[in-house]
Structure formats: C-alpha cells, structure tokens
Amino acid sequence: MIPTRLLPGLIVVGAMRAGTTTLYHHLSNHPEIGMSRMKETDFFVPKMNFPLGMSWYQSQFDPGYSIYGEASPSYAMCHLWRGVPARIHGVLPNVRLIFLARDPVDRFVSHYQHAWNTGTARVQPADLIDSQVGQNMLETSRYARQINAYLEHFPREQLFIIDFDQLSRDPQAVMDGVVDFVGVSRCEIAGIPTRNDAASNARLPGFVQRAWRSRGLRRFDRYISRSARDRARNLLSVAPNRGAPEVGAELRAEVAERLAPDAHAFRALSGLPFDDWQV
C-alpha cells in the first residue's frame, strides 16, 4: 500500500498558458519538493482522472521528499469543471495553492493558439469571441471569478498569486517567494530555461494527443518516468506545425473590454498592480 503521506502539500491550480509548465520544472528541480510524475494529473476533475482513484493519484509521487506537488491548470476552469475546489479541500484541506496570472488578453490569445495547435478548436478569429470556445477562453481569463471559487473553501493565506511577468523577468525572486510560502529552503535556480510544451504540441499528431491524455493510458503512468515521457513527446512531434491564425488588434480590444471588470476585481483581490496588462 502507498503511504498516505504521498499527497500534495502544494498545487499549482493555474492559470492555463500563464507559466505553469515553467513553474512546474522549477519546483521539480528543488531537492525538497517531489512534483508529480505527470505535470497535469487532472485528478480532481471527475470527467478526467478522478475515477482512477486515490491509489493512482498517490502513485504519481516518488517517496523521499519533504513536500509533494502537482500543477493542473484545469483546476482553474471552474466554469467547466464544477466542484474542483470543494473536492480538493475534501482531500487536502491544508494544501498550499499557487495561481499564476498573465495579462488576461495575452492569456486568451495564447489559449486560442494552443487550442488551434492541438486541434481542439478550429474557430476563425472573426467568429471566436461569441463562440462556445471563445466563451471558455474568456472565462479562463476571469481570474477573480476562478479564485473566488477557491476562497469559498480555503482561507486567503493558503493562496499564493504569481505575476507571470515577474516569473519571466526574475524567476529566482519568484521561486524564493514560492518556497517560503510552502515551507522549504531556498535554492539557486539560475540557468533553468523557460519551459512550455506549445512547440511540441503543435507537432504532435492528433491521435497521439488523444491517446496521451486518455484515462486508459494514464492507468499505466506509474510505470513511465518523467524523462521517458519527455523523450517520447520529442520523438512523436513529427507532424507539420499547425500555425494558428493571427489575432488582430480589434479582437484584442474587444477581449480587453469584456475582461476589464474582472481584471479590476482581481487587482483588488490579489493586491498586485499588474501594471503591464492591457486591461
């Protein structure tokens, strides 16, 4: 039986396309932090991997660390996956939550490009904002709404908010804040590059991506190391790059207008200025 202590003390809950992959790799390189073998376990989403059970979830973590963690941006899509904060609280009431916030307009555009590249959306920019796909992207950029779903279950002091721009400019300072928040020692992270899977996603064949995220394949995940997973991704990224259509200034301006009220609320909630945002 897997020891019950192999459960996260920290979860990076989002936001999608806001630096979660980079932060996951920084955390993975910390000698006291055991991050999940699969970056996005999506465990607390019933339509994803919750049916695989607690034994599967615990198998994501190798013993020998002071604290364990995972990073699943789907957890900050409470408009799609209802009940995630309550489900996390039911299993991990004392978990430390980390949320990365990127310029909401840039995050919207990056989400669209990601969806196009992975083949999950083929809506042209002119039709995007009022489509179901576009509404999902807008809701995911409404950070105050997403965070308030967590604050119904967790005290504010269990939530750490990171400015994506600061992570890009000064990752060491951000990581110092993160490790202080979760209660482990500071360590040098200089030289760790910015990471994301967008380039390889754009070249992974569609059937590979569907298999990659299937619940059936994930049952065997405990037997696949993180390095083996990364090598497989690189080897399978052979399809032509699926370049997304350009999102023009007019659409960006409309997105900014729709997201402005939530951005204002999020600044008040977070206490951070986000001076470089377009909204």
Sequence and secondary structure as in RCSB ss.txt:
>XXXX:A:sequence
MIPTRLLPGLIVVGAMRAGTTTLYHHLSNHPEIGMSRMKETDFFVPKMNFPLGMSWYQSQFDPGYSIYGEASPSY
AMCHLWRGVPARIHGVLPNVRLIFLARDPVDRFVSHYQHAWNTGTARVQPADLIDSQVGQNMLETSRYARQINAY
LEHFPREQLFIIDFDQLSRDPQAVMDGVVDFVGVSRCEIAGIPTRNDAASNARLPGFVQRAWRSRGLRRFDRYIS
RSARDRARNLLSVAPNRGAPEVGAELRAEVAERLAPDAHAFRALSGLPFDDWQV
>XXXX:A:secstr
   TT S SEEEEE TTSSHHHHHHHHHTSTTEEE SSS   TT TTTTGGGHHHHHHTTS SS SEEEEE GGG
G TTTSTTHHHHHHHH TT EEEEEE  HHHHHHHHHHHHHHHTS    HHHHTTSHHHHHHHHHT HHHHHHHH
HTTS GGGEEEEEHHHHHH HHHHHHHHHHHHT      TT     SHHHHHHS HHHHHHHT HHHHTTGGGS 
HHHHHHHHHHH  S         HHHHHHHHHHHHHHHHHHHHHH    TT   
